[in-house]
Amino acid sequence: MPMKPIALDAMGGDHAPRATVAGALLAAKEGIPVLLVGPILRLQEELRAQGGDLPIQDAREFITMQDHATDVRKKRGASINVCMELLKGGDASAVVAMGHTGATLASALFNLGRIAGVDRPTLLIEMPSERGRVYLTDGGANVDCKPEWLVQFAVMATAYAEAQGVQAPTVGLLSIGEEEGKGNALTLEAFPRLKATPGLRFHGNVEGRDIFKGTTDIVVTDGYTGNVVLKLSEGEARTLMKWIREALTQDLLSKLGGLLVRRALQGLRAKMDPAEYGAMPLLGVEGPVFIGHGSADSRAVLNALRKGQGAVEAGLMGRVRAGIAALAVDK
């Protein structure tokens, strides 16, 4: 049976609808079914400008980056709400939205609800590491967390990693030391719970440096800390590339050296570019939902749609539900 289209909030992000439409057209060329959601006349105009053709679901309203997350309740006809309704009704296989994380989270909870047994959904961040990639959760959906939520985050992240092809993913708890007795009240309470969770390959505590070393496949923390880690790593990556460019253009000899290493640096830049990762999955709601950066370009939109397709084909929702159900049985 053909896969239902991915509902793309074509009005989400700083560069919408130009970037979202461009990314959707690239995805369509790869055979990814995409349904644009937004004001039909505006999207038709953008498609004509880009010389493409895609199906459109009309939505007369949309959430801007200046709106509050709670505005999804006031703007019932907003494109993000329409996307969620399509997913809930079975007319879409997944939702991809670039931009307003809070509004997307609120819309998903309002329209889809949580999977039975999930206390709070979590944002999963994909980051580069020495071993390839590492998954960090929570990325900012839950600023304050309870120990039992971290266990659920770990279980859902494990399901996602397995759906991405990671064999026997390991889980680390982000703390200020490797020893079991190190950390704050949250990590001290979460450690024994994670350790006692059947089927969870719990490594123990990991430190900040272990994230990029790839000590574990998954790193679990609260949303406040996780979001700080995300923004710090993105800022550091941009600054590092800026310093490298400055060092390789300061004189003629440096410029010659820069030409020699240009290809290698392009590969390094790609590893650290958020656009390469497309979007973050929102795990714990009743449907595959992916949230990308507000500054997303067409390449980021394409990669987000690829993520959505891959998750659907790998049976992500079934994996997450099974993991949470097993957790409830073991209580």
Protein Blocks (a to p, Z undefined) as FASTA:
>chain_A
ZZddddddfkgcjkbcklmmmmmmmmmmnopacddeddfklmmmmmmmnopacdddddfb
dcdfkbcfklmmmmmmbmklmmmmmmmnopafbdcdehjfklmmmmmmmmnopaehiabd
cdddddddfklpacdddfhlambacfklmmmmmmmmmmmmmmnopahiacddddfbfbfk
gccfklmmmmmmmmmmghiacfbjcdfklmmnomambdcddfklmmmmmmmmmmmmmmmm
mmmmmmmmmbmklmmmmmmmmmmmmmmmmmmmmklnopacdehiacddddddfklcfklm
mmmmmmmmmmmmnommmmmmmmmmmmmmmZZ
